[in-house]
């Protein structure tokens, strides 16, 4: 990989819903009391250069977020400490109720955690969300400077990246999504205007991060279905810029938790915790929330007690629930159900000298938490849906003794990293019961083997590596932009080309057909090359080697350019007719064994989209929608079709989906415009090569040609081509400049 460039020094601006400080007023003034959260620590280490990244930051970290204080209370106060400068966002109580409690917590949170029946779809919520995101933006306008890097966090601020992009197009913007991003079938429950605004907003960033690859794929499908943009290697090409979408599994400060094992306060808490407990200890800690699977966990433990009587009187389940939103009726009801179930289990299985569940509803200080982590034999983490879940990572990191067993829900994002845990389905009581029994009976050596493997992974990719990884991707996108640049052909470039052309003895031209030799038209059969253009190409072909290289079928190409002294490549390289010959040669890599499986899918989408049609070429199938009655509707169907085809076609089928201009084409992957162009280059010692094309399929050709070749992209889409040219008419103007 190329060495990453060092960016010009700017400041780091963090934007999150809340400021990570308590604003404390005393007799001497106002001061910030900094929270000790993982994100705060990671950001601090990043800005201070403690992590290995090529980003360099200057000045204090600027942190923008909501505060409970009023503007009057903070008027004239400078809110900063040694590391951070805070910029408060003031939101009225009424607006915040509809924005944060409404749209964020009563709609996005339940919907994105797969509880759609709990989601409240209220227009005033969405309006408040827009207004609040605008307030964050307005708070930033006077803060942002050239070269500043902006990192926006979470679902409360999904519209903010695009607001900033429009005003500050040159600043680097990152966005990280801390909760699950749902499948498209869940996401599409949002009204179309809302989901459009969310996708457009997030896509204002340069790099968009999620916890897992599943969330990345779900988001990329939403991008395709909402705005019609596909991706290549997780890069979404918006024509004028790229967006990188990738998985960055957030982690913890591993060393902090591992070192805490030997802390005297933790040791004391560990010893005190063990005194009243039984031979074996199961521990869980969660915030009160329906996504955490608390009732399912209790049902699993109840099944365990029912089926494994040998553990009665020998095990204690310490269940800590941290208060959250308990003023909300739904959460009050949940807590009531938990209370009742804990009471029922205790009444049924408990004895005078044994309490099967020790349940507490409170927050825990750090030392007590780690004390319980390290005193327990089993950690029981069973969310029904969780973006990541850091509790399980904290448990693993804290076990410096390399003992303990993690029982973990497959629905937690962390399950993708912690495969040595006992992975369970959180809705399956029997699965949970069996896993608890297996965990309690596990031999110390097996515990050690599993724990060491998980610790190694967390040690290598801790929260500091996470921030470094994210910012490294922000640098890499600069390199990708340089590779896919937008650099228009100048008069000086044309002079240079003509000089090179004049000096050359063997010259080779590659021309795409639609959009290059002829303008794009609504009806494909109407794309007939003009007599003027034909004469220009014929003149070049009399003295130079000219290749017309197209996705069109051979019959069409023979009809429009068959009388020219040119080589013709049809169907993206599947068929080649050499100059002066009558017949096309089939690419030897082509095998006719796949169309029957694909054709019914395309025909189904013809029925779904009036005006669309399937074109069967010799070596490919194409679904055209340029002639569709309703273009907006057709685009949605095209997005669905492309996604279904990519899901249906397995790699071993060696098929490729080509998304062209108003067409989706399926062909074999063994050949493309690039392989065909390369075969012509290798036939002779050409000292001047020029290739021109307007479509995504022409990128293969540009990439395959030698570095000395002149490559020109027609139109303004980002391209690997060295130069851009405005349109098809400019193509003809350029070609007329090449004189003998």
N, C-alpha and C positions, 0 to 999 in steps of 0.2 A: 504494500500500500504506500502511496506517496506520503511524504512527510506533511503533516498538517501545518498550514500557515499560522503564523502568530498574528492575531487580529490587532488592530490599533486599540490602544487601551481606552475603554469606556467604563461606565459604572454598571453595576448589576442592579436591576430593578425587579423586585419580587412583588407580585400582586396575588393576594389571596383574600378570601372573604373577610377574615378577621386579622387584625394586627396581632403579632405574637408577643405583645407586651401588656403588662398592666401599667396603667398610667396612674402614678401615685403622687398625690399632692401633699406637701408638708410645709412647715413654716419657712423653709429656705427656697421653696419653689416647687417645680414639677420635675419628676424623674421617671425614667422607663425601667420597669422591672422585667427583664427578658425571660420568657419561658424557656424551658430546657428541652424542647421537643427535638425529635430527630431531624426534621426538615430544617429547623433553625440552625442546628449544629452543622449539618451538611453544607448548607448555604454559606455559613460563616467560614468553614474550612476551604470551600471553593474560592471565595473572595480573597482569602488570605494566602492563596497559593499552596495550601497544604495538600491538595489533590493534584494528580499529574494530568493536567489538561493544558492545551495550548492557548486557552482563553486567559487573558490577564485583565484584571479589573483594578480600577483606581478608586480612591475615595471610599466613603462608607457605603454600605449596602442601603439602597433606598427601598423601603417596604411600604406598600400601599395597601390599606385594608380598612374595614369598617371598625368603628369604635362606638361604645355605648355613651361616651361623653358627648356633650353638645358642643357646637361650634363656639358658643359663648364661653363655655367653661375653659376651652383651650385657646381662646383668642390671645394672640401675642406670645404664645408659649412655643419654644423650640423643642421639639420632641426628638431627642437623640441621645444615644449613649456612645460608648467607645467604638462600637461596630456598626450600629444601625442608625438610620434617620427615618423616622416614621412620618408618613403622610396620611392622616386620617380621612376617611370618606364618611360624610355625614348623611344618614338616611333617616327620614322621619319614621316614627313608630308605625303609622298607618301603612306607609309604603313598604316597610320592612316586613310587616305581617303578611302582606300579599306576595312579596318577593321571596323572602327567605323561608318563612314558615309555609307560605302558600306554594308558589311554583317549584321551589327547590325541594322542600321537605314533604309536601303533600302531593306532589306530582312526580318530579324527576326521581326522587329517592325510591318510592315504591315501584314505579314503572321500570326503572333500570335494574332493580333487584328482583324483577319477575313477580311482582305482586300487583298486577294491573287492576284488580278489583278494589284496591285501596287507593288508587290514584284519583285525584280530583282535577278534572279538566275545566278550569274556570278562566274565562276571557280576561277578567281583571288580574289574575295571577300572571298571565303572559305579558300584559301591558306593564305591570309592575316590574317584571323581570327585565324588560327592555329599558325602562326608565332607570332602574338601579345600575344596569351595566353602563348606561350612559353617564351616570354619576361617577362611576369608577374612571371612565374614560376622561371626563372633564377634570378629575383630580390629577390625572397624569399629564395633561397637555402642557402644563407649565413645568413639569418635572423632567420630561424626556429631553435628552440632549443627543447630538450626533454621536454615534459609536456606542451608545448605551445598549445593553442587552436586556431584554424584558422577558421574564419567566412568569407565566400566568398559571394559576392552579385551580383546577376542579370545576365541578358542574355548576357552581354559582356564577361563573363568569364565561360562559360558552360564547357569548356574542362579542366579548371584548377584543379578541385578537384581530378580527376584521375591522373594528372601529379604529384600532391603533394603526393597522396596516394602511388604511385609506389616508390617514393624516401623516404617518411617518413610514413611507414605503421602503426606506433604506435601513431601518433598524432591524436587528435580529430579534425575532419573537419566538418563544417556545411556549407550548401549552401542555400541561400534564393533567390527565384525567384519573382521579384517585378511586373512583367507584367502577363497578362493571359497566361496560358498554354492551347493551343488549343485542340480541339477534334482530334482524330487520323486521321480522314479523311482530316483535314487540315495539320496536322504534316507530313503525309506521302507524301505530295507534295514535300518535300525536297528530293533530291537525296539520295539513300540508304546509300552511304558512309557518307554523311553529318549527316543524322539522327542517324546512328550507332555511330558516333564520339560524337554527342551531348549527347545521352543517356549514353554511356560508361563514358563520362567525368563527367556528373552530379552524376552518381552512384559511383563515387570515394568518395563521402561524407558519413558521418555516419548518418546525419540527413538532409533531404531535405524538405524545407518549401515552401508552397504556401499560397496565401491569402484565398482561399475558397476550400470547399470540391469538387466542380466541377473540379477545376484545378488539385486537387490531383488525382481524378479518371481518368481524361484524361491522366495525366502523367503515372499512373500505367498501363493503357492500352498500352501506347506507350512502356513502359518497357517490358510488356509481348510480344507485337508484334515484337519488335526489337531484344531483347536478350533472349526471351523465359522464363522469370522469372515471376512467379505469386507472390502473396503476401498473407499474413495472418495477419489480423488486421493492415494493412498498414506497416508491416515488410516484406521487400524483403530479402529472404535468398539467398545469393550469394555463398552458400556452405562453404566458408571460413570466411565469416563475414555477418553481417546484415546491412541493410539500412532502417532507419525509414523515411517514407514519410507521411507528415501530413499537416493539415491546421493551419496556425498561422496568423490570420487576423491582419495585421499591423495597428497600431493606432497612436494617436497623444499625445502630452503632454497636457492632458486634463486640468490640473490645470493652466497651462500657459495661455490658451485661456479663461478659466472661470474667472480667476483673472483679465484679461485684461479689462473686462467689466467696472471695476471701475477705471482704469488707467486714469488720467487727460487728457493725450494726446488722448486716445481713445474716451473719453467723448466729447472732443472738436471736433474730427473728426466726431463723430456721429451727433452732433448738426449742424455742418457746412454742412454735407451731406443732412440733412433733409430740409434745408432752401429752395433750389431751386426746390425740388421734390414735387410730388403730395401727395394726401391723403394716397395712398398705394404705396409701393415700392417693386419691384421685383429685385433681384440681382443675377448675375452670374459672375463667374470669372474662366477662363480656359486658359491654354497654347494653342497657335495656333497649332492645330493638327486635322487631319481628324477623329481620334478616339473619339473626344470630342462632336461630334454631333452638332456643332455650327449652321449649316444651318438648320438642323432639328428643332433645338430650335427656330430659327427665324420663320420657317414655322408654328410651333405650336402657337407661340405668335400672328402671323398674323391671324391664324384661330380664336384665342380667340378674337381679336379685331373685326373680321368680325361677330362673332356670339353673342358677349356679349357687345352690344353697351352701356349698362348702365354704363360700366366702362370707357367709353371715357372721357377724361379730368380729371379722378380721379386716374390714375395709371401711374407710371413711371417705365420703365424697364431699369435698369442700367446694361449694358453688358460690362464687362471688358475682353479684350483679351490680354494675355501676349505674347509678341513677341517670336517666336521660329522658327529656321531654315528658316527664311524668305528670305535667299539668294537662297533657292531651288525653282525652277520654279513651282513645284506642290503646294508648300505652298503659293507662291505669287499669284497663280491662286485662291486658296482657299480664301485668304484675299480679293482679288478683288471681288469675289462673295459675300462675307459677306458685304463688303462696298456697293455694288450695292443693296443688299436686304435691308439693313438698310435704305438706301436712299429711296428706293421704298416704304417701310412701312411708313417712316416719311412723304413722299410726299402725300400718299393716306389718311392717318388717322390724321396727325398732324394738329394743328391749330396755330395761332399766339401766343396764350398763353398756348399751350400744345405740348410738344415733347414726343411722345409715347416711343421712344428709346433714351437713352443717351449712346452712344457707344464710348469707348476709347480703343486705342491700345497702351498699355504701362504696365510697371511693377508697383507694388504698395508696399509701405513700410508697415510694420506690423501694425502700429497704424491706418493707413488709411483703411487697409483691414478689421481689426476687427471693426472699426468704421462703415463701410458699412454693415458688417455682422449683427451688432446689430441695425442698423438703418432700415433694410429691414423687410418687412412683410413676404416675400416669398423668399426662395433660390431655384433657378431653375437649377438643375444639371442633364443634359440629355446626357451623353456620349453614343455612340452606342456600345462601348466596352471599359471597363476600368478595369485594374487589381484590384484596390481597389477604389480609389478616396478619397483623404483625405480632399478635400474642404468641402464635406458634413459633415464630422466629426468635422472639425474646426467650421463650422457654428453652429452645435448643441452645441458644447462645449462652444462657446462664449456667448450663450444666457442665461446668468445668470438670466435674467428677466423671463425665462421660457415661452417666447412668440416666435412667428414666426412659419412658416410652411415650411417644407422641401419637395419639389417635386423632386423625385429621379428616375433615370432610373433603370429599372430592370437589365440592362446590366452592371451596376457597381458592383464590388465585394462587396462594402459596403451595397448593398441592402439586403444581407443575414443577416446583423446585425441590420439594421435600418428599421425594418418592420413597424414601426408606421408612417413613412413618407408616402406621397402619391406616390405610386410606379406606374410608367408609362412605356409604350413602347416608346422608343425615336424616332421610325420611324413613329409613329401614331400621326399625327397632331391633330386629334380630341381628342385623349387621353390627350395630353398635354394641349390643350385648356380647356377641362373640368376640369382637375386637377388645372389649374391656377384659374379658377372661384371658385372652391370649396375651394382652399387655401385662396383666398382673402375674402371669405364670412365666414370662419370658426370662431366660437365663441371662445373667449379668454380661456374659461375653457377647451374646447376640445384641443386647442393648447397646453395648459399647461400639460394636461394629456399625450399627445403624446411626448412632449419635455422632460418631467421628466423621462419617461420610457427609452428614447434613451440616455439621459444623464447618467442615472444610469449604463447603460451597458458600455458606454464609460469610465466612471469614474473607473469602476472595471477592465476593460481591456484596459488600456492606453498603450502608447508605452513602458513604463517600464515593465508592465506585459507581453507585447509581447516578449521582450528580455528574461525575466525571464522564460517564457514558453518554448521558443526555447532551452535555455540552460539546462532547467530541462529535456527535452527530450533527450538531449545529454548524460545526466547522466543515464537516465533510460535505454538507449541502452546498457550501461555497464552491468546493471543487467540482461538484456535479453541475452547478450552474455554469462554471467556466467551460465544462465539456459540452453542455447544451446551451450555447450562448445565442444571443440575438444581435448579430453584427451585420448591418446592411452593406451591401456592395456599394463602394464609392467609385467616383470617376478614376481615382488613382488606382484602385483595384483593377478596374477594367483595362487601364493602360498597361498595368503589370501583366495581366492575363494575355493581352494581345502581343506583348513583347515575347513572352514565353512561347506563345503559339507560333510566332514568326520564326523563332530560333529552332523549334522542334522539327524533327524529321518524320516521326511516327506519332500520329495524334489519334486519340480515342475519345469519343463522346458517348455518354449514356443519357437518354431522355426518357423520363416517365411520360405516359400519354395524357390521361385525364388530369387537368389542372396544371400541366406543364406545356405540352404542345397544343392543347385545346383548353378553353375555359370549362369550369364545372357547370353542367347544365342539369335541369330537372329530370329530363328523360334521358337515360343513358344512351339510347340508340341515336339521339340527336347530336352526340359529341363527335362531329365530323370535322376533321382538320381542314383549315382554310387553304385555298390555293396559294395564298401568299406565304403562309407558314411552310407549306409543302415545298415550295420553291426554295426557301431558305435552307431547309433540311437537305434537299436534293443537292444543292450547291456544295454544302459541307461534305456530303457523302461521296461526291465525285472525287475528292482529294484526300478525305480522311475516313477512318473507320467509325461508323455511327451505329449505335445499338438502341433500338426502341424497346424499352423494358417495362412491361405492364402486367397488371392483373387481369386484363381482358382475355377473352378466349381467342384462339387462333383465327377463327373465321372472321370475327370482327376486325382484328388487326390486319389480316390480309386484305380485307375490303378497303380499309382506309389508308394503309401505308405499304401494302404489298407490292406496289409498282415502284417503290423507291429502292435505290441500291443500298439497302440497310440490312443489318441483322435484326431479327425480331425475336424477342423473348416474351412468351405468353404465359398467363396463369402463374405469375410470380416465380418463373424459373422452371416450371414443369415441362414446358415445350420450347424448343429452340429451332428457329429456321435460319440457317446461315445465308449470307448474301449470295444471290445467284442461284440458290437451290430452290427446288419446288416444294419439298416436303419438310415438315417439322420432325425433329427427333425428340422422342420422349425421354425425360430424365430417367436414367436407369434406377434411381432410388425410389421411383414411384411404384406403388403396389395398389391395385384396385381391390380393396378389401374392406372398405369402411363406410361407404356412402349410405348403405341401407339402414345403418344404425342412427345416422344423423338426420337423414332426410325427413322422417316423420316429425322430429322436433321443429325443424324449420317450417314445415307445412302447417303445423299447429299454430305457429305464431303468424302465419299468413292469414289464417282464419280469424285470429284475434285482432288483426290490424288491417282494416280496409285500405286497399291500395298498395300494400306490400306484396312482394312476389319473390319466388325462389328461382334463381338462375343456376342451372346445372351445367357446369363446365366439365371438360374432360377429366380434370384432376382436382376439382374443388367444387364446393357448393356455396352459393352466395345468397344471403337474404337482403334484398334491397328495400329501403323504405323512403327513398327520395320522392317517390310518387305517391306516398301515403296521403290520405285525405286530410288528416290532422297531424301536423308535424310534432306538436308537443306530446300528443298521445303516442305517436309512433316512437318517439325517443324513449319514453318510459318502457314500451314493449321491447325496444332494442336493448335497453339496459338489463331487463329481465332475461332476455334470450342469451345475451353474452354471459351473464352470470350462470345461468343454467348450463350452458354449453361447457363453461370452464369447470363446473362442478361435475358434469357428466363424463367429460373426456379424461380418461386416466392417462398418466404419462406414458404407459407402455403402449398406448395406441398410436403414439408418435403423430398426433394431430395438433394443429396450431389454429388458434382463433385470431383472425386479423380484423381489427376494427378500423375500417376505412372511412371514407367520406360518405355517410348515409348508406353504408353497407357493412354487413358482418359476414365474413367469409371463413370457411373451414377448409384447411388443406393439410397435406403432409408436412412435417417439420424438416424432412431431410434436405429440402432445398428452399431457397427464397431468392429475392433479388440480389442479396449479397453473394451467395454462392455462385449465381450465374455471372454476375459482374466480375468476380474474381477469376472465373474460368476464361473470360475474354482477355483480362489483363495478362494472364500467364501465357497466352498464345504468342505474344511478340514482345519486343523490347520497346514499349511505348515511352516516349519522353514528354508527352503532354496528355493529361487525362482530365476531362471535365464531366461531372455528373450533376444532373438537375432533377429534382422531384419535389412534390408537395405533400405527399402522404406519409402516414406512419410506416408503411411498408418500405419506403425509400430509405429509412434509417438503416436498415440492414445493408443496403448498397453503400451508403456513405461510410459505414463502419468498416466494411470489408476492403475498401480501396486503400492503396498505399498512401502514406503521409504526404507525398508530393502531389497528390491529386487535388484538383480544385473541385470542391463540393458546394453546391448552392441549393438552399431550401427556398421553395416558392411559397410565400406567405409569411405570417409572423409567429407561427408556432415554434417553441423552443426545439432546437435540433442539434444533432452532433455535426451537422454540416458547418463548414468554416464560415460561410457567408449566407446572407438572406437576400432575397429579391422580392419586391412588393407583390407582383402578380404575373399572370401568364403573358400579359402584353409586354412587360419588362423583359421577359425571357426572349421574346423575338427581337427586341431592341438590342439586347446583348449579343445575340447570335449574328446579327448583321454586321457587327464590328470585326468579326474574324475574317480577315482578307489574306489572300495568298501573298 
